[in-house]
Amino acid sequence: MGSSAQRRANIDSKRSAREKALLSAPIYDDRTHDQYLRATATEIVERISAGEWTASHVLEAYMARAAVAQAKTNCITEVLFVDARKQAEELDEEFARTGKLRGPLHGVPMSFKDQYEIAGYDATLGFTHWANKPCTKDAFTVAQCRKAGAVIIVKTNVPQTMFAFECSNTLWGRTTNPWGDQFTCGGSSGGEAALLAMDGSALGVGSDIGGSLRIPTSYCGIYSLKPSCDRVSDDGARGCNPGYEAIRVSYGPMGRSVKDCELFCRMIFGEQDATHQTVPIPYRPAGLPTKLKFGYYFSDQLVRSSPANVRAVQMTIDALRLRGHECIEFSPTLSKEAMSAFVGLTTADGYKRMLSTLESDPQEPSLFLSTLGPKLPGFVRDLVSWVARTFLGDKLFSDLFSLARSKSVSEFVEFTDRRNKVTRHGTRRLVWDEHNFDGVIAPVQALPTIPHGACAVLSPLAASTILYNVVDSPVGTVPVTRVDPATDALPVGFVPGATGGSTIFEKRMYVGSDAAYNCETMAGIPVGVQIVGRKWEDEKVLEMMRVVDDALGDRGFGPGSWKPS
């Protein structure tokens, strides 16, 4: 059987098995299920502990809604309903017998990004040739969640190679945004975000190397924490570029409340896998002063933020000031240096190893611009950079594109040194030491979301989140508002590049009939902010997320916010 025929056979068999497994879910019934779906993970544990609910009753509600979420957004890959029912029954029998919870996640329906290995199920990452090869054991974090009483119900979709923020791949297809079908849910933890936004899971786990937790969290209106690297184990979490350490991957929770993100971190921080690579520091409650000092900015200075994203930051700052906190605007002068280091390091081998995982799968369009530079002959790449700088007046695009090439070991070491200088001499001196901020409030991205296909040419928008991967800061994401055509139209006379950002990217973002930003069609799309802390102050970031969340008040996010039409 040829590669094309085998690819089609794998696609058909996997999708057919998924649909068959989903049929075992009960039909969603708001009268029966909504009381469970409107509860946070923390509240689920409390109600089970009080003897008011059972794990099995909770599970049935979330399986029903997971099936609804799949039908609307195509967010699910592997379905674990049969095993989940057995887990829930065991938990109920154990609680009835002992009167004690198994652990802090007792009865919580959980989902995992597809990269996590779960015994008996594939971890395909959307590659057709990785299909029908079930894992033999659980990833460490999966095992810890089971030990704590979690009931794992599904795995969720990712972009091809997990190096894009549009969620689409050959095996499973495209995942859409729960709040607007024509827009992406984000990535690479996009399936998780879509599922959680629709209450198809009570708690999820994803990963982040350039914004993969934060971007889909903001696009879909949920909560997440990107911890400092090595606070959460990577054992059993598959990737497409093993051995690449220049920019580290962070693993963390995605949920429908700050408290649920905290619940996960209290359970997992300090837990050591067999490799003992994680930091052996358990969760440390952070005591915050009554008055906090926040820095903030509206744009990463690479591109101009949309009115909706600017408004989200301003709303956050206004709310914090009303609570008595000090907020000081500053310029993120390190964004370009961080992005340059990121591009220089990630393209060092020309993406040969990452793209080799595609084998016979066609490359997704979302990877076009990210991977274009190294594929071009040097003189063509230089010509593109020269044209961008000389005739289009876009020095920023020119400089970054010229860095997207294969490099010698010596050059790789040079870019590693540039990365280290951004961290050691930049953020510490210019942000933390000079200003003495407790935290930083920043846009997650310049746009609230993007239409399907736009990541092909707008992948550098991830610079807003990449900065904090390069310096390895813990970052929380909190939903703030939704796109409103009455307030979020572009200003009259808008000129791409007028404020110093990339002319090329801002034209694609804001100009013409195919502009990525349209406040009319994006009406109702969530917009979040990043809450950034110093490295290792993960617990403080969680507390600052709570401060921001409380200051903003009730604004239509959290369990029960998405309603079937």
N, C-alpha and C positions, 0 to 999 in steps of 0.2 A: 504494500500500500504506500503510495507516494506521500511526501510530507504534507502537501495540501489536503489530500484526502484524510490523512491521519489527524491533521489539525481540526478539520471539520468534524470528524468522528469524536474527538475529545471534547470539542465545544458542545456538541449535541448531547453526549452522554452526561457531562457535568451539569448542564442546564436542566436536562430532563430529571436527573436525580434530585436536584435542588427543588424543582417544582413539585415533585412527588412527595418529598419530605415536608414541604410547606403545607400540603393538604391535610396533615395531621393536626394543624393548629385549629382551635375553635374559631367560629365566626365571631368577629368583634361585635360586642353588645355594650353600648355605653352604660346601660343600667347595671350591668353585672361587673363590667371591667374598670370603669373610670375611677372608682374609689382607689384602686391599686395604682393605676397609671398616674394619678395626680399626686402620688406620694414620692418623696425623694428616696434614694437608697437608704439613707439614714433613718427615715421614718418607717420604711418597710421593716427594718430590723427591730425597731422599737415596738411596732404593732405585733410582730411575731413573738417577741419576748414577753409581751403582755398577755399573750394567749388569745389575742383578738383575730389574728390572721394565721393562715398556714402557708408554708412555702409553696405548696401545690396550687392553692387558689391564686396566689400572686403570680406564679409561673404561667398559668393558663391565660391570664390577662395580657401578659407581655408577649407571649407567643402569638396571641390573636393580633395584637398591634404590630408586631414584627412582620407578620404576613401582609398587613395593610401597607406598612412602610416599603416593603419589597415591591408590592404591586405599583406603588406610586413612583418610587425613585430608583429601583434596581440597586439596592444598597447591600444586599446579602450575598455571600458566597457559599459557605458551608452551613448546613442546618443540623443542629444537635438536639432536636426536640425529644427524640426517643430517650437518649441518655439523660437529658435534663429532667424528664419526668421521673426517671429512676432516682436521680439525685435528690429531687424535691421530696419524694416519698420517703427516702432514707432519713432526710433531715426531719421530716414531720414525725416519723416513728421515734427517732432519737430524742426529740424534744418532748414528745408525749411520755416517754419512758423516764427521762432524767430531769425534765423541767429546765434544762440548761441549753444555751445556744452553743453551736459548734465553734463559732468564732465571730468576729466583728462584721462579717459579710453574710451571716446566716440568712439564707433564703433570698438573697439579692440576685435577680436575673442579670447576667453580665454578657457582654459581647467583647470580642477581640478583633483587632485589625488582622487581616488575613495572613500577615507574615508570621504570626505566632503559631508554633507547632502545638497541636493538640492530638493526643494519641488516638489513632483510628481514623483521622481525617487528613485530607490534603492541606498543604500550605503552598498553593500554586503561585501566589502573587500575580495571578492573571496570565501566567505563561501556559500555553496549551501543552507544552512538552513536560511540564511538571504535574500534569493532571494524573489522577488515578495512581498516585504513589503515597498512600497514607503514612503519616508520621507514626513512629513507634513509641514516643513518650511525650509528655507534656513539657512545654517550655517552663522555666523556673517560675516565672510570674503567674502563669496559668495554674501551676501546682500550688502555689502559695494562696491564690484566690480560692481554689477548691478547698484547701485546708481550712481557710477562714470561713467556709460555709457558702461561698458563692455558687450559683447555679448557672452554668455557661450554656447559652442558648444558640448563638450563631457566631460566625465570623463574617467580616465585612470587607467591602471592595476597596481596591487601591488603584492608583494610576500605574501604567506600565513603567517598570523600573523604580517606582516610588520617587521619581525625580521630576515631578511636575505637580502643579496644583489644579489640574483637571483630572477627574477620576474616571478613567476609561482604559480598557485593555482588551486584548483579542479574545480571551476566554470568556469573560463575564460581561463585556460591553460597558456602557456608560451609566454612571450614577448621576442623577439630577438633584437639584436643590429642592427641598421640601416646600419652600416658599415661592418657587417660580420655576416651572419645568424647563424654560429656555436657558436657564443659568446653571453653572456648575455648583456642586456642593463643596468644591475645594479639594485639596489633597496635600499630602498623600493619605492622611487618615480620613478621607472623605466619606467612605461608607459608614464609618463610625458616627461621624457628625450628623449625617442624614438620618440614621436610625435613631439616635438619641433625641434629636429635635422632634421626632414624631412619637416619642415615648415607646419605641420598640425595644428598648433596653433601659435598665435603671442605672447602669454604670458601664463605662467602656475603657479600653486601654489602647493607646496609639503610640506613635513615635514621631521624632522631629529632627531633621538635619538642616532644614532651611526655612521652616515655618509649617511643617506638616501636621502639627497639632493645632497651631494658632490660626492658620488661614481657614481651614474648614470649620473650626469652632466659631469664628467670626461670621463666616458666610451663612452658617446655619443657626446661629443664635443660641449657643450653649456655652459651657464653661470648660476650661482645661488648665492644666499646669504643665509647662515644660520645665522639668527639674534640671538642676545642674547635672552634667553627665556623671554617671556612675552612682547616682542615688538609687537607681532602679536597674536591676539586672537585664542584660541583653541575651542571656543564655536561652537558646531555643527560639530566638527571634531572627528569622531569615532576612537576608539582604541580597542585593545584586552586585555588591562590590566588596566582598569580604577581604579584610586586611587593610582597607583604606582607613587611616586614622587621622588624617590631616584636619578634617572637620568631624567631630564626634557626633554620634547619634544619641539623642536623649529619649527616654521612654517615660510616659506619664499618663495620668488619668484624664478622661473626658467624661463630663457628667452634666446634670441639669441643675446643679447648685454648687456653690463654693464648698459647702459642708460635705458634699459627696466626694469632691476631689480630696478634701482633707481626710475623709474616712479611708480612702485608698492609701494615702501617703502614711497615715498612722500605722496601717497594717504592713506596708512593704518596706519603708525606709529602714535601713540597717540589716535587712535580711540578706544573708550570704549564700550565693549559689556555690556549686562545686569548684568554680574557678577562683573564688574569693577576690574578684575584681571590683565588686561594689564597695562603696565606702561603709565601714562598719559603724555607722552612726545612726541610732534609732531616731524616731521622730522627737524633735525638741520643741515644745510649745514656745512660741515667741511672744514675749510681753511687749506690747507697743506703748509708746508714750501717748498721752491724750492728744497732743498736737503733733502731726506728722509734717515732714517737709518733702514735697513732691516737685520734681522737675517735669516739664512737659514740652512737647513740640507738636506741630501740626503736619509737618512734612519731613521726609527723610532727606530732602534736598537733591534727590536724584530725579524725582518726578513730583509734580504738584498733586496734592491730595484733592479728591473730589469734595464738593460742599458737604455731602453726607458724612464723609469721614472726618472732616474738620469739625463739623457740628458734634459728632460723637465725642471727640476730645474736649471740646468746649463745654458740653453738658457735664462731663465728668469733673472738669476743673471747677465749674460753677457749683456743683453739688458738694464737692470737697471743701470749697471755701465757705459755703454756708454752714458747714460743720466745724469751722474754725481751723482747718488745716492750711498750711502755707503752701502756695503753688507758684513756682517761678518758671517762666518760659526761658528756654535756652536753645541753641542750635546744635543739632547732632552732627558735628563736623567730621565724625569718623565714618559716616555711612559709606562714602566712596572708597576710602581705604579698606574698609572691611569687605566691601563687594569686590574690590580688585583682588584681595587676597583669596577670597572664596573662588572666584572665577579662575584665578591662576592655579590654585591647588586642585580643584575638581576636574579641570581639563588636562591635567599633567600627562595622563597616558592617552589623551585623545578620546576618552570614554571607551576605549577598546574593551576593557573588562566588563564594564557595566552593560554595554550594548551587546556583548557576546551572549548574554543571557537570553536575548530574544530568539536566537537560533533561527527558525524559519518563520516566526511570527512577524508580520509587517510592523514597522515602527509607527507608533502613534504620532499624529500631527503635533500633539502638545509638546513633543520633544524637539521640534524643528529648530528653533533659534538656539536653544540650550546646547545642542550638539552640532550646530552648523560649522562653527569656526574651525574646529580641528579637522573637519572633513575637507576643507578647502586647501588648495595649494597656497603656499605662503604669499606669492605675489598677488593672488586674488584677494586674500584676506587683507593684505596691506592696501590694495586698491579700494576695497569697500571702506576701510577705516579712513583713508584719505578723502574719499568722496563725502563721507558723512561729516568730516571735520571742515573741509574746504568749501563745499557747495551747499551743505545743509546746515552748517554752523553748529553741529552737534559734537562737541569735543568729548562729552561724557560717553555717548554711544561709541565713538571712535576709540577712545582709550580702553573701554571694556572689551570691545570686539577684538581688538588687537591682542588681548591677553588670552583669548580662547584658542589655544594651540597646544600641541604636545610639547613637552619640555624635557630637558636633560635632568639628571639627578642634581647637578649643581643648581640649576634654575629652581628645581623643586625645593631645595633647601633654602634658597633665597626667599621664595614666597612663604615658606614656613616661618622664616625670621620676620617677614612683614606681618604675618598674622600675629606673632608673639608681641611685636611692637604695638600693634593696635590694642592688644589686651593690656599689656604691662604699662605702657607709657601713655596710652590714650584714655581708655575708659576710666581707669583708676584715678588718674590725675585730673582729667577734665570734667568728669561727671561726679565721682564719689568723693574724692578728697577735696577738690577745689570748692564744690558746691555743698558737700555734706548732705546730699539728698538721702532720704529714706528709700524712696522709690522713684521711678520715672513712668509717666503716663504717655503713651505713644500710639499712633494709629497702627492697626495691624497691617494694613495695606493701603494703598492710595485709592482703591476702589472697593465698594461694598461686596461685589462679586464680579464675575465676568461671564459673558455669554459663552456657550459651547464653541470651542475652536479658537478662542482668543489667546489662550496660553501659548499657542504656537509662536506668536510674535511678541507677547507681553510677559514672558517668563521673568525678566529682570524686575518686575514689580515685587518679587519676593525679597528684594533688598531690604525692605522694612523689617522683615523678620530675620533675615540672614545675619544682620549685624549682631544679634544676640546669640546666634550659634557660633559665630567666629570668636566672641569673647566669653562664651559659655556662661551666660547669665541665666538664672531661673526667671521664667516669665509666666505670669498668669494671664488668661484672656477672659474678659467679662463682657456679656452683651450689654449694649447701652441703649440703642434706639433702632428705628427702622427708617428706610428711605422714604422720604415724604416729598412729593413733587411740589408742594406749596413752599417748601423752604430750601430744597436741595438742587435747584436749577443752576447751571453754570452762570457766572456773572456776565453781564453784557460786555462785549468787547474782549472776551477771553482770547489770549494769544498764546499758542503753544511755545514753551521755552522762555516765556517772558520773565519768569522768576528764577531762572538759572537752571531749571531742570532740562531733561532730554527733550529736544524738539521732536525727534522721530517718535518716541514713545508717547508723548503727550498728544500728538496728532492722532495716533491710533486710538488713544484713550477717549478723546473728547471731540474730535472733529469729523464731520461727514455723516452720511446716512448709516454707515456701519460702525460708528463710534462705539467703543465698549461700554461707555457710561451713558445711561439714559435714565434719568430719575423717574420718568413716566412708567416705563416698562419694569423698572426695578422697584416700584412702590411696594412697600411691605417687607423688602429684603432686610434682614438684620445687619447691624453694624456694631462691632465691638471695639475694644481698646486693649492694648498690651499694658500690663503692670509689671515693670521690670525691677529686679532687685540685684544686690551684689551676689557674686558666686558663693554658693553654700548657704545662702540665707533663704532657702526654699520655704521654710516654715513662716518666715516673716512675709514672704510674698503671698502666701495663702491668707495670712491675717490682713494684709493690705487689700487683697481681693475682697475680703469680707467688708472692710471699711468702705471701699468703693461701692460694692453692691448695696450695702445699707444706705449709703448716702444718696444713691440714685433712686432708691425706693421701688415701689411696685410699678412695673413698666411692661408687663405682658410677656415675661420670659419665665422659664422653668417648667416643671411638670404641668401638663395640661394646656400649654400655650398653643400647640398645634391642634387644630380641630378638623375632623373630616368634613369635606364640603357636602 
